[in-house]
Structures are given as C-alpha cells and as structure tokens.
Amino acid sequence: MRPVILIPLWSFILIGYYHSNNSIQIDKFFQHHISFQLIIKSVLSTFIVGTVYIINQIFDRKTDALNKKLFFIPKGIITPHQAKWQSYILVILFVAGSIIFKLDWYYILFNMVLLLLGICYSMPPFQFKSRPGFDLLLNMIGYGGLSFFIGWTADKSISHTMLLMSLPYFLFMAAMYINTTLIDYEGDKDSGLVTTGVFLGKNLASLISLIVVIVTLVIGYLQKNWIIFSIVGLSSPLFAIAWLKKERKNFLLSVQIPGWLFVIFLGILYPYFFLLIVCLYLLTKFYYKQRFNMNYPRIGEEKQTN
C-alpha cells in the first residue's frame, strides 16, 4: 500500500477538514479536536487509495523495473496474484466499514470515483497514465479535489465554498504531478509510456509546472489562504530550479519538499498528525533498513547499501 505516499492523501483530507471548520486564515495553532468521523473516513479512504496504488504497481511492473523503483512485484517479492487479493480485501473492508458506520452517500461516491479513476489510470483499455493530459487531470481530481472534499464533508455538507477553497490545492497538485512525470522521464520514454511529461518534453512541462505554481501563489494571496500561500511560496524556487536545470534530482526535490512542508504546516495545526507521520516515517525507515538494507524514505534518491 506504500504508506509513505499515502501521506499526501491524509494531508489533503486534513486540510479540507481544517478549512471546513475554521477561518480560511490561520487563526489558531495546535488544535486537538479531530472528529471521529474524520478518523473513520480517513482510514476507509486509505483502503481505497491503497487499492489504487496496488493496481498501479501490478500494471506498471515493467516500467517500474526500468525505472528501478517499486521492486516488490518486479523482483517477485510479492506476486501479482497476491497483490490482487490484497486489493480485493481492502475494497471489502471499505464496503463493510461504510455500512457499519452508516457513512453518507457522497463520501461513498467520492471514494468510488477515486477507485474508478485509479482503475482507469492503470488498467487497459483506458490506461490514462499513458494518455497525456488525462493522467494529469485524474491526479488533480483525485488529490486536489476528491481528497479535499472527503475532509471538508467529514462533519459538514457539500457547498460552493468547498469548490472555491479547493482550487489552489487542485492547481498545486497539477504542478507537482507534472514534475512527478519528469522524474521517470527516461524510463517512461524508453518503455513507450507517453505521460504528460514525456509528451511535452522536460523544458515545456517544467515551465508549465512553474507557471501553475505562480498562478496558485496568486490565488492563495487573493483568497488570503496563508497556508497554501506559504507552502507554495517556499516551494516555488524548487520549481524554478527544476525548470532551469531539468535534472532528475531537482524534479524529485520539487515534489518531495512541498509534501513535507504540508506535513509541517498541518503538524502546527494538528500536533497528533505530525506525531503520526514521524512515527510512520521512522517505522518505514527501520523496516526498509532491516528487510532490504535500504535507506528509505529519504530526501532525494533511495539507495541500497549493498
């Protein structure tokens, strides 16, 4: 399920929850109230997005081998059959949890759309991951839109304000995703996978990503949303450097650093969330070191020491 990359899901859910219950500006630090509904919905949504990640690894095992990442299935540590069974179990747990806790219909709809988008992203005949523009749109909708909506509606109902508030997060997700496709540019191109990054080329794709970052910064300022304004403002030099240098390590940093900035800002608002992420990070680091002698997760590239 790749717990470390589930952090963006939780971050977008939590920021949606924050904005639905607080001023658009930061008016209070170190809040301790997180509703039971939010916790349950976050856990069940984790099952759905974890399923999406598993499906992606099953169908991306050849390109993952070329890009030298996500080695569980390519190296036979987990078989595709085992991975499929895990995905089935996760969906069953989501359905059972939704029934037991009598969750609202639009929460279930958001997650079913997330699952459908994930299937369309990776599985033939759709495989939107190799259809330029569609891969970008699906990731924007999934993270910047649906995940934010799940958090917003944890305790509140759908509203037009929800859509307006999600806009800068929706756009910033686009900028980060574009650079994500540039991280794997060579491997995807060699394998014939035409992502948005491969289609546009490094120069144009990274330039568009930088422009989207600037637009997001302006929207955050106009909304007086100092959370997204601060995160994007601190991240913008990384996107500029990535565009200027067009090197893999710079694309990687432009994606990783904003994610950790989200965690830091949310940790200031919700200390328990920061504690959760720190524990997850340390446990994951310990596991990969003991199991594979690998320094992962880390800022930059992951490496095996032998």
Secondary structure, DSSP 8 states (H G I E B T S, - for coil): --GGGGHHHHHHHHHHHHHHHS-SS---SS-----HHHHHHHHHHHHHHHHHHHHHHHHTHHHHHHTT---TTTTTSS-HHHHHHHHHHHHHHHHHHHHHTT--HHHHHHHHHHHHHHHHHHSTTT-GGGSTTHHHHHHIIIIIIIIHHHHHTTTS---HHHHHHHHHHHHHHHHHHHHHHHHTHHHHHHTT---HHHHH-HHHHHHHHHHHHHHHHHHHHHHT-HHHHHHHHHHHHHHHHHHHH--HHHHHHHHHHHHHHHHHHHHHH-HHHHHHHHHHHHHHHHHHHHHH-EE-S-SS--EE--
